[in-house]
Amino acid sequence: MSERRLAPQHLPAASALAWHAHDEAYAAVLLDGCYLEAGDGGRFKAEPGQVLIHPPFSGHANWIDRGGVALVNVPLSVVDGLRLESGLVGDPEQLLDEIGRRPGQAGALLAAAVRPSAKLESDLPDLLATAMLDPEAPSLTEWADRHQVSARTITRHFRQAFGISPARHRLRVRTLAAWREIVDGVRSLADIAAAAGFADQAHMTRSIVTLTGRPPRAWRDVHLVQDAV
């Protein structure tokens, strides 16, 4: 396979990218500069050497520091987008050179090179985002009462930090969790809906169609076909 050059993308200094979603999986490898990313997986402070994995249908907002950034987005397969974890790499240029020479092995190269790194923040918006990962998380009002803050105040701070409302974030988290298990699991759709915190299977189906454009059974069929190949 011939070598493929991976051209850096440059984002201007002190800029912001409003909350947006990506249908395809990819890895963002930061070469220069810093930025803050807030998305389905939490908030990260990305610095040179940071690799942020974005699964299919993931969403986030970005705030670029004053120096601007240079990064490379590496396309990933659905499987790699679901199994890889964000983290740090010692020599991002070398990693990208290797991926350019062997693009079909991008997932394996990333898995071997990237070491885990922690999320950035632990303030109230991040604590709320973490709480919403639990299908049995309390309502926003209950959570706000426990942390001695009004629901209106935490909603405002959360929107400022993540670019979307807590309600939208929570629905996305539930929908993505259900979708992951549909394409990578064997449980019934009704059981998956209940485990993800949906009122019923119909509610889950509507959310997955809105997020992905396809119903759960279509994704399950794709998964079975892939297993058979």
N, C-alpha and C positions, 0 to 999 in steps of 0.2 A: 504494500500500500504506500502511495506517495506521501511525502510530508505535507502537512497542511499548516499554513501560518495562521495563528490566532491573534487577530489584531485587537489591541486594547481599545476600550471605550473610555472617553474622557467626559467627566461630568464637571460643570463649572463650579467655581468657588462660591461658598455661601449660598447655595441653591437648595431647592427642595423638590422632591418628586412626590406628588400627592398619592394617596393610597391607590394601588392598582393591583391587578391580578395577572398571573401568567398561566396559560393552559398547559404549556410544556415544562418539563423538569429541566433544571440547569443548576450549575455551580458557579457562583460569582467568586472569582479569585482576585483579591485586591493587591495591586502592585505598588501603588503610591497614594499617599493622602489618607484621610480618615473620613468616616461617615457613620451616622447612626441609622440603624434599620429597625423598624418596629413592624412586626408581622404576626402571622398565626403562631409562630413558635416562640414569641417573646421579643425582647429588645436586645440588640447587640451593638457594641461599639466595635466597628470594623477598622482595623489598622493593617498596614502592609503585612502580607502573609496570611491574612484571614481568608478562609474559604467558607462561604455561606451556601449551604445546600437548600435549594428551593424545590420541593416536591411538585408534582403536577397540581394545577389549580390553586397554588399557594398565592397569597397576597401580602403586600407590605407597603409602607411608606418609607422614604429616605430623606435624611437631612445631611447635606454635604458641608464639611468644615471649610474654613476660609482658604485653605490651600488647594481646593479641588481634589479630584481623585482620578486615578487611572486603574481600570479593572478589565478583566476578561470574563465573559460569560461563556461557560463550556456546556454545550447541550448534553443532556443525559437521557438515558432510557427511562421508562416508567419504573422499572425494577430498581435501577440505581437511584433514582430520585426518592424512592421510598425507603431504601435500606441504608443509604449513606448518612453520616452525621456531620454537622458543621464543626469547624475547628481551625487549627493553625497548621501551616506548613513552613518548614525552615527556609526553603528556597523556591519561591513561587515561580520565578523565571525558568528554573530547571524543570519544575513540574510541568509547566505549560509547553516547554520544548518537547518533553517526552510525550505529552498528549498529542502535540502536533504531529509527531512521528507515528504515533499509534492511536489514532482517534477512536478506533473501535474498542480500545481497552481503557477508555477514560475512567470508567467506574472503578476498575481494579487499581489503576494508578492513584486515583484519589484516595481509595480505601487504605492503600499502603502508606501514603505520604502524610495524611492529615491526622493530627493528634487532637483530642478533645479540648475544648475551651469553654469557659463558663459564660453564661449570659451576663449582661452588663448590670442591670439595675435590680433594686429590691424596694422601690418606693411603692406607694399605694396602687398606681395603675398596673405595675408589674405583679404585685401581689394579687390583684383582682384577676389579671389575665391567667395567672397560675391556678387560681381557684376555679376558674371556668373550664379548666381541663378536666375536672371531675364531673362526670355525668350527673352526680347528685349534689352539685354545688348549690348553695342557697341562692335565693333571689337577690337581685341587686340591692333592694331595700334592706333585707336581712344582713347581707354582707356589710353594707354601709353602716348599719347600726352597731355591728360588732366592732367596727374600726372607728366608731365615734366620728363619723363624717356623714353629711347628708348625701342622699342618692343623687341629687342635682349636682353637687360639688364634685363627686367622684366621676360622674358621667362627663362633666366638662374637662376634668383633668385627663381622663382616659382618652377622650377624643383628641386632646392636644398631643398626648404622648403616642397614640397609635394611629391617628388619622381616621378612625371610624368609631362608632358608638359601641358601648359594651354589649348591647343587645345584638348588634350585627356580628360582632366578634364571637360572641358565644354561639350563635347559630352556625357560623362558619366552622368553628372548632368542632362542634358536634357533627356537622355534615362531613367534614374531612375525615374524622375518625371513623364514621360509618363507611365512607367510600373506601378507605384503606382496607377495612376488614372485608368488604365485599370483593375486592379484587385480589385479596391475599389471604382469604380465609374460607372456612367451610360451614360456618354456622348459618342457620336459616335467616332470611331477611327480617322476619319478625323479631328474632332474638337479637340481631344486630341493632335494630331500631330501639329496642328496650334498653340494651346495654349502653347505647350512645346518649340516652336521655330524651328520645323523642316520645311524643304522646302515643304514637302508633306508627305502623309501617307506612301508611299513606302519607303521613307528615314527613317521614324520612324520604320517601320517594319524591315528593314535590321539591324538597330541598336539594336533593342530589341532581334532579333534572335542571333546576335553576343554576346550580354551580357548574355542572359538567356538560349539560345539553343532552344527556342520555339517562334513561331510567336505570335503576339498580340491576334489573335482570339482564339488560344489555351488557353491563360491565361484568356481571357474573359469567355470562356466556363467553365474553372475550377471554376471561381468565381461564375457563375450562378449555377453550381452543388452544391457548398458549401452552397449557399443561400437556396437551396431547401432542404438540409438535415435537 
